[in-house]
Amino acid sequence: KATAFINGTLTTNDFRTVLDQKRQRRATEREARRLRRRKDREQTSTQHFDGMSTDDEENQSDINLFLTQKQEIINEAEHLFDDVSDEYSQYKNIKIIFEQWKYQQNETYTDAFIEICLPKLFSPLIRREIIDWKPF
Protein backbone atom coordinates (compact mmCIF):
# COMPACT_ATOMS: atom_id res chain seq x y z
CA LYS A 1 0.00 0.00 0.00
CA ALA A 2 2.83 2.41 0.82
CA THR A 3 4.46 1.73 -2.55
CA ALA A 4 1.17 2.35 -4.31
CA PHE A 5 0.83 5.61 -2.40
CA ILE A 6 4.33 6.70 -3.38
CA ASN A 7 3.77 5.73 -7.03
CA GLY A 8 0.56 7.74 -7.05
CA THR A 9 -1.86 4.88 -7.63
CA LEU A 10 -3.28 5.11 -4.12
CA THR A 11 -4.95 8.31 -2.99
CA THR A 12 -4.25 10.00 0.31
CA ASN A 13 -7.69 9.09 1.62
CA ASP A 14 -7.21 5.43 0.68
CA PHE A 15 -3.83 5.41 2.41
CA ARG A 16 -5.32 6.98 5.54
CA THR A 17 -8.14 4.45 5.48
CA VAL A 18 -5.61 1.60 5.45
CA LEU A 19 -3.72 3.19 8.34
CA ASP A 20 -6.94 3.77 10.28
CA GLN A 21 -7.91 0.12 9.81
CA LYS A 22 -4.53 -1.00 11.17
CA ARG A 23 -4.82 1.35 14.13
CA GLN A 24 -8.32 0.09 14.84
CA ARG A 25 -7.14 -3.54 14.68
CA ARG A 26 -4.29 -2.83 17.11
CA ALA A 27 -6.64 -0.98 19.46
CA THR A 28 -9.09 -3.90 19.40
CA GLU A 29 -6.27 -6.39 20.11
CA ARG A 30 -5.00 -4.19 22.95
CA GLU A 31 -8.45 -4.01 24.55
CA ALA A 32 -8.86 -7.78 24.25
CA ARG A 33 -5.53 -8.30 26.04
CA ARG A 34 -6.53 -5.87 28.79
CA LEU A 35 -9.85 -7.65 29.27
CA ARG A 36 -8.12 -11.05 29.35
CA ARG A 37 -5.61 -9.83 31.96
CA ARG A 38 -8.39 -8.26 34.03
CA LYS A 39 -10.30 -11.56 34.08
CA ASP A 40 -7.12 -13.43 35.03
CA ARG A 41 -6.52 -11.01 37.91
CA GLU A 42 -10.10 -11.43 39.15
CA GLN A 43 -9.75 -15.21 39.14
CA THR A 44 -6.42 -15.18 40.98
CA SER A 45 -7.25 -12.23 43.28
CA THR A 46 -4.13 -10.39 42.14
CA GLN A 47 -3.93 -6.69 42.91
CA HIS A 48 -3.68 -4.30 39.99
CA PHE A 49 -2.12 -0.86 40.04
CA ASP A 50 -3.17 1.41 37.17
CA GLY A 51 -0.29 2.30 34.89
CA MET A 52 1.94 -0.49 36.18
CA SER A 53 1.06 -3.26 33.74
CA THR A 54 2.86 -3.64 30.45
CA ASP A 55 1.42 -4.79 27.21
CA ASP A 56 4.01 -7.46 26.54
CA GLU A 57 1.74 -9.67 24.48
CA GLU A 58 2.44 -9.16 20.80
CA ASN A 59 0.78 -11.01 18.02
CA GLN A 60 2.95 -13.47 16.12
CA SER A 61 2.72 -11.62 12.80
CA ASP A 62 4.23 -8.47 14.36
CA ILE A 63 7.01 -10.51 15.95
CA ASN A 64 7.76 -12.29 12.66
CA LEU A 65 7.78 -8.99 10.75
CA PHE A 66 10.19 -7.46 13.28
CA LEU A 67 12.54 -10.47 13.16
CA THR A 68 12.52 -10.51 9.36
CA GLN A 69 13.28 -6.80 9.10
CA LYS A 70 15.97 -7.09 11.77
CA GLN A 71 17.67 -9.93 9.90
CA GLU A 72 17.57 -7.93 6.64
CA ILE A 73 19.26 -5.00 8.38
CA ILE A 74 21.92 -7.26 9.90
CA ASN A 75 22.60 -8.82 6.48
CA GLU A 76 22.94 -5.39 4.87
CA ALA A 77 25.22 -4.20 7.68
CA GLU A 78 27.58 -7.13 7.09
CA HIS A 79 28.21 -5.84 3.57
CA LEU A 80 28.25 -2.14 4.42
CA PHE A 81 32.02 -1.72 4.13
CA ASP A 82 32.70 -4.35 1.45
CA ASP A 83 34.17 -1.74 -0.90
CA VAL A 84 36.51 -0.35 1.78
CA SER A 85 40.04 -1.58 2.41
CA ASP A 86 40.35 -3.81 5.50
CA GLU A 87 42.78 -1.28 6.93
CA TYR A 88 39.98 1.31 7.10
CA SER A 89 36.92 -0.83 7.69
CA GLN A 90 37.73 -1.99 11.21
CA TYR A 91 37.55 0.22 14.29
CA LYS A 92 40.70 -1.20 15.88
CA ASN A 93 42.80 -0.63 12.73
CA ILE A 94 41.78 3.01 12.42
CA LYS A 95 42.33 3.53 16.14
CA ILE A 96 45.90 2.22 15.81
CA ILE A 97 46.62 4.63 12.94
CA PHE A 98 45.41 7.62 14.95
CA GLU A 99 47.26 6.50 18.08
CA GLN A 100 50.50 6.25 16.09
CA TRP A 101 49.93 9.73 14.67
CA LYS A 102 49.21 11.09 18.15
CA TYR A 103 52.39 9.66 19.69
CA GLN A 104 54.73 10.18 16.72
CA GLN A 105 53.58 13.63 15.57
CA ASN A 106 51.65 15.10 18.47
CA GLU A 107 51.85 18.70 17.26
CA THR A 108 50.18 18.03 13.89
CA TYR A 109 47.68 15.71 15.58
CA THR A 110 46.71 18.47 18.02
CA ASP A 111 46.65 21.17 15.32
CA ALA A 112 44.21 19.05 13.29
CA PHE A 113 41.75 18.86 16.23
CA ILE A 114 41.51 15.10 15.77
CA GLU A 115 39.91 14.62 19.20
CA ILE A 116 36.88 16.47 17.88
CA CYS A 117 36.70 14.41 14.66
CA LEU A 118 37.08 10.93 16.15
CA PRO A 119 33.48 10.49 17.39
CA LYS A 120 32.11 11.23 13.91
CA LEU A 121 34.70 9.00 12.31
CA PHE A 122 34.11 6.03 14.61
CA SER A 123 30.33 6.36 14.90
CA PRO A 124 29.39 4.35 11.77
CA LEU A 125 31.90 1.64 12.62
CA ILE A 126 30.71 1.28 16.19
CA ARG A 127 27.05 1.36 15.18
CA ARG A 128 27.70 -1.47 12.73
CA GLU A 129 29.41 -3.47 15.47
CA ILE A 130 26.53 -3.11 17.95
CA ILE A 131 23.62 -3.44 15.51
CA ASP A 132 22.83 -6.94 16.79
CA TRP A 133 23.76 -6.21 20.40
CA LYS A 134 21.65 -8.02 22.98
CA PRO A 135 22.34 -6.51 26.41
CA PHE A 136 20.03 -8.90 28.27
C-alpha positions in Angstrom: 0.0 0.0 0.0 2.8 2.4 0.8 4.5 1.7 -2.5 1.2 2.4 -4.3 0.8 5.6 -2.4 4.3 6.7 -3.4 3.8 5.7 -7.0 0.6 7.7 -7.1 -1.9 4.9 -7.6 -3.3 5.1 -4.1 -5.0 8.3 -3.0 -4.2 10.0 0.3 -7.7 9.1 1.6 -7.2 5.4 0.7 -3.8 5.4 2.4 -5.3 7.0 5.5 -8.1 4.4 5.5 -5.6 1.6 5.5 -3.7 3.2 8.3 -6.9 3.8 10.3 -7.9 0.1 9.8 -4.5 -1.0 11.2 -4.8 1.4 14.1 -8.3 0.1 14.8 -7.1 -3.5 14.7 -4.3 -2.8 17.1 -6.6 -1.0 19.5 -9.1 -3.9 19.4 -6.3 -6.4 20.1 -5.0 -4.2 23.0 -8.4 -4.0 24.5 -8.9 -7.8 24.3 -5.5 -8.3 26.0 -6.5 -5.9 28.8 -9.8 -7.6 29.3 -8.1 -11.0 29.3 -5.6 -9.8 32.0 -8.4 -8.3 34.0 -10.3 -11.6 34.1 -7.1 -13.4 35.0 -6.5 -11.0 37.9 -10.1 -11.4 39.1 -9.8 -15.2 39.1 -6.4 -15.2 41.0 -7.2 -12.2 43.3 -4.1 -10.4 42.1 -3.9 -6.7 42.9 -3.7 -4.3 40.0 -2.1 -0.9 40.0 -3.2 1.4 37.2 -0.3 2.3 34.9 1.9 -0.5 36.2 1.1 -3.3 33.7 2.9 -3.6 30.5 1.4 -4.8 27.2 4.0 -7.5 26.5 1.7 -9.7 24.5 2.4 -9.2 20.8 0.8 -11.0 18.0 2.9 -13.5 16.1 2.7 -11.6 12.8 4.2 -8.5 14.4 7.0 -10.5 16.0 7.8 -12.3 12.7 7.8 -9.0 10.8 10.2 -7.5 13.3 12.5 -10.5 13.2 12.5 -10.5 9.4 13.3 -6.8 9.1 16.0 -7.1 11.8 17.7 -9.9 9.9 17.6 -7.9 6.6 19.3 -5.0 8.4 21.9 -7.3 9.9 22.6 -8.8 6.5 22.9 -5.4 4.9 25.2 -4.2 7.7 27.6 -7.1 7.1 28.2 -5.8 3.6 28.3 -2.1 4.4 32.0 -1.7 4.1 32.7 -4.4 1.4 34.2 -1.7 -0.9 36.5 -0.4 1.8 40.0 -1.6 2.4 40.4 -3.8 5.5 42.8 -1.3 6.9 40.0 1.3 7.1 36.9 -0.8 7.7 37.7 -2.0 11.2 37.5 0.2 14.3 40.7 -1.2 15.9 42.8 -0.6 12.7 41.8 3.0 12.4 42.3 3.5 16.1 45.9 2.2 15.8 46.6 4.6 12.9 45.4 7.6 15.0 47.3 6.5 18.1 50.5 6.2 16.1 49.9 9.7 14.7 49.2 11.1 18.2 52.4 9.7 19.7 54.7 10.2 16.7 53.6 13.6 15.6 51.6 15.1 18.5 51.9 18.7 17.3 50.2 18.0 13.9 47.7 15.7 15.6 46.7 18.5 18.0 46.7 21.2 15.3 44.2 19.1 13.3 41.7 18.9 16.2 41.5 15.1 15.8 39.9 14.6 19.2 36.9 16.5 17.9 36.7 14.4 14.7 37.1 10.9 16.1 33.5 10.5 17.4 32.1 11.2 13.9 34.7 9.0 12.3 34.1 6.0 14.6 30.3 6.4 14.9 29.4 4.3 11.8 31.9 1.6 12.6 30.7 1.3 16.2 27.1 1.4 15.2 27.7 -1.5 12.7 29.4 -3.5 15.5 26.5 -3.1 17.9 23.6 -3.4 15.5 22.8 -6.9 16.8 23.8 -6.2 20.4 21.6 -8.0 23.0 22.3 -6.5 26.4 20.0 -8.9 28.3 
